[in-house]
Amino acid sequence: MITIKDYAIPTNLDEAYEILQNRRNNVVLGGCSFLRMGSKNINTAIDLSKLHLDFINETDNTIEIGAMTTFRTLETSPILQNNFSGILSKCVKDIVGVQFRNNVTLGATVYSKYGFSDLISALLALDVKVCLHRGGIVPLDTFLENKYEKDILTKIIISKDSSKCYFTSMRNSHSDYAILNVALSNEDSKWKIVVGARPMKAQIANRASLYLSQNELNDYTIEYACELACEELVFGSNLRASKEYRKEICKVLIERGIREVIGWK
Ligand SMILES: Cc1cc2nc3c(=O)[nH]c(=O)nc-3n(C[C@H](O)[C@H](O)[C@H](O)COP(=O)(O)OP(=O)(O)OC[C@H]3O[C@@H](n4cnc5c(N)ncnc54)[C@H](O)[C@@H]3O)c2cc1C
């Protein structure tokens, strides 16, 4: 159970950031689903709901998504359904249930860099920048590698392109965490292969992505790219699956994805 001593509902980001920095155990609230599972002693809980961070805005070149946007909004957004083969809607649609997705937020998810996250894997296959109130604008892959700084994630910016994308996850049972997830994107022969829930946080398989981008696609090159991805990424075991099992299904899921993207089913 968490305990909260004080509650603040700031009306601008500078104020929210200042409260966050005041004490070590001052904490920003997203949808609170994950926070509630822990046992933190929170001094001041900072509610971001008056900061207008719940939005999905499309321009000619970008899609911006605010930190307080819920998974349900991602799932049902026509903008996201109509871009990137709809993977940002698809990747959240099987997470727990509708009531849960009405609550959990994009900002908390990306900021927390969860290894099991389906959304982070899908985002990593795209060209995404993370906007931090203090830390500025950082590419998502750099943000994921950087060590934690106490900050507020305000929005993400996705560059629009005409890439064909794919997302899939494998679960032992419907509402459980994924034992592996795979996201792919392909634009003008440039491929990105991402694997998450290994169970470590999502990572781009750089060598495999480059190999696929530089070689003509046939049965041999597709299979070799899948092998390369499994060799370059590290897999681990937990109560859901062993690293050996994850590695085996990784090949299968990537191959399915490549074949679906190029229309060779
Ligand atoms: C039971 C359960 C099952 C789940 N299953 C899955 C699953 O199958 N797949 C999946 O991908 N995810 C899953 N998740 C994770 C979920 O999708 C969210 O990623 C997670 O709950 C965090 O979202 P939240 O809004 O609840 O965050 P909160 O609990 O409110 O916050 C989480 C952390 O983020 C910080 N934070 C919140 N907002 C910001 C911000 N804007 N800037 C900086 N820090 C911030 C908080 O201070 C806190 O430390 C599951 C979570 C739970 C509780």
The ligand as a Gaussian input file, in Angstrom:
#p B3LYP/6-31G(d) Opt

LIG

0 1
 C       -1.404000      -5.143000     -13.104000
 C       -0.662000      -4.481000     -14.241000
 C       -0.506000      -5.166000     -15.441000
 C        0.198000      -4.550000     -16.488000
 N        0.334000      -5.239000     -17.683000
 C        1.011000      -4.649000     -18.695000
 C        1.195000      -5.313000     -19.947000
 O        0.778000      -6.444000     -20.149000
 N        1.879000      -4.662000     -20.926000
 C        2.360000      -3.397000     -20.763000
 O        2.957000      -2.872000     -21.688000
 N        2.195000      -2.743000     -19.597000
 C        1.543000      -3.342000     -18.562000
 N        1.430000      -2.680000     -17.383000
 C        2.022000      -1.332000     -17.232000
 C        1.004000      -0.245000     -17.621000
 O        0.682000      -0.379000     -18.959000
 C        1.610000       1.166000     -17.368000
 O        2.791000       1.254000     -18.120000
 C        1.921000       1.401000     -15.903000
 O        0.780000       1.070000     -15.120000
 C        2.312000       2.856000     -15.644000
 O        1.268000       3.697000     -15.970000
 P        0.468000       4.528000     -14.866000
 O       -0.212000       5.638000     -15.590000
 O       -0.353000       3.611000     -14.055000
 O        1.684000       5.103000     -13.993000
 P        1.795000       5.482000     -12.435000
 O        1.599000       4.268000     -11.611000
 O        0.957000       6.656000     -12.110000
 O        3.323000       5.955000     -12.400000
 C        4.397000       5.072000     -12.650000
 C        5.709000       5.842000     -12.450000
 O        5.853000       6.841000     -13.445000
 C        6.055000       8.131000     -12.837000
 N        5.398000       9.098000     -13.710000
 C        4.087000       9.159000     -14.028000
 N        3.871000      10.106000     -14.971000
 C        5.059000      10.689000     -15.212000
 C        5.501000      11.740000     -16.083000
 N        4.659000      12.377000     -16.925000
 N        6.807000      12.097000     -16.058000
 C        7.679000      11.472000     -15.229000
 N        7.318000      10.450000     -14.392000
 C        6.038000      10.059000     -14.403000
 C        5.444000       8.012000     -11.460000
 O        6.006000       8.944000     -10.559000
 C        5.786000       6.577000     -11.104000
 O        7.113000       6.489000     -10.642000
 C        0.747000      -3.261000     -16.312000
 C        0.592000      -2.586000     -15.100000
 C       -0.110000      -3.160000     -14.063000
 C       -0.281000      -2.401000     -12.789000

